Every structure is written in structure tokens, then in C-alpha cells.
């Protein structure tokens, strides 16, 4: 049962996802440099960082530390995304979703993008080291190297497990947030890392189903382009079940209360139902609804975590 069996009619959700993927054409050089950083992806990374810091502190951490951690994390993520665009500029021009990126249109040159990216990385490292600690700076830089070298240069074009393994880079911000507060990494931080790690494949594969033709045109072996739809959804089930299990395990490990327990259970059931709906109606519109839900899922889960901690422990 192929996802392309029926015509694709872009829905409102699908059009939003196209902009999420970078289809808007920057209209100035400054806009081009901003687009290199993929701001919407950075927003999603930061959604997980602050709640993790609240959990590590068992209350509201120093606002100055929060600002420093968010600034350093944003700069590093922006630099990593810019390097990814440099590496992918040859395939970006082949995909509808990415053909207006600044390196494809020539608004920014590869050399400019590389200098810009590494400047962001150096500043990010310095900001985190000076304002938080060396561990958080090293963890952030390691995430950049993993994303650029392991995912972008190696796995993305060679393995159907590209987003599974490479997605680990997107889970590192929780380790950074925890280490910024405690200068260490605990089991709670590790479970949070695992949670994000298992969230990434079903989240991204839902988007990849919608853009399967793009990935085929660029010869990128994202799972939905190289295996039947049934197998893709089966894999999404496995990762979603593991994700929900991880989210429940976090509660006793991190000593979270009923606000988190109830919210994560309800959200987890919703995610599983969404995957089942995709199994029964494997269309681009359905996949984009699941993609949108996955973003709401992770946002609400971390919001519930924050609320649970602040209600039970207060704002310190």
C-alpha cells in the first residue's frame, strides 16, 4: 500500500510543514543567514532544555543560567544546521521542500556559510563554558560533531537508519540542560535522552511520508522511500511504544507526580492512536496530522514535567 497511490492535495497542515522544512525563499542576505540556522528546529530543541533545567534544579533555576544555556544551545544548533545545509546543498536543489534554501539560490555562498557556522560554534562553546560549565559546552559541541559527521556526512545518504542513529544529536540538549544546572549527568537525564531519541523516528518519518517523492528524487534512503508503507508504520509503532514506555519510566526515576503521570499517559495513548490511524489511512494528509501531533506531544509532555516540578517544589 504505497503512500503515493492517490493524488497529493496539500492541506493546511501540509503547507505549514512545507514552511517548517524551509520552502520559503529568504529575501535578504540577513534573512539568508537566519534561514541557515533553521530557527523552527532550534525552537523545538529549546522546548526540551528549559524543563530539563527545572527538573534538575527541582524548581526554577537561575534566570541568568537559563538565558546563557538557551543562547549557547541556540548558537550551536544554528551552526550545526548551517553546516548541514552546506553538505546537503546538492540534494536540496532537487527537493521541493528545500529548493529555496539560501545556498541553493546563491543568496549565501558555501564559504560564507561555513565561516558563519563555525563562528557560531566557537561563540556557543565560549558562552556555555563561561556562563555554565565545561561539561555543558563539551556536550553541545559533541552534538554538533555527531549531527554533522555521523548523520549529515555518513548516514543520511547511505542508511535507512539515518534518522534513528543521527537523531541522537537532537536528544543531547536535555543532557546540556541538566549538566548546566548540576555539572553532571544523572539517570533522569539519561532517561530524558532516551525519550527524545525514541520520539525522533516516528516524528520525522511522519514528515518523510509526506515528502517521500522529494527524498526519492534526491536518492536519500529515508525509511518511507525504501520499504513498504506497512513496514514503515510497523517501525513507527515500535518506536512509539518504546517512547511511551520511556516517558512512563521517567516518572519514578525523576520522582515526578500525578500531573506528569496523567499527562504522559494521555499523550502516549494519543500518539499510539495517531499511528494506528495512519496504518488504516496511509495518506500524506494523515501523516502530516501525526507529524503535527508529535510536536504537540513533546511540547505538552515537557510542559507537564515543568508544571509538576514547580507545583510540587515551588519556584526557587
Beta strands, then each sheet from edge to edge (+ up, - down):
end
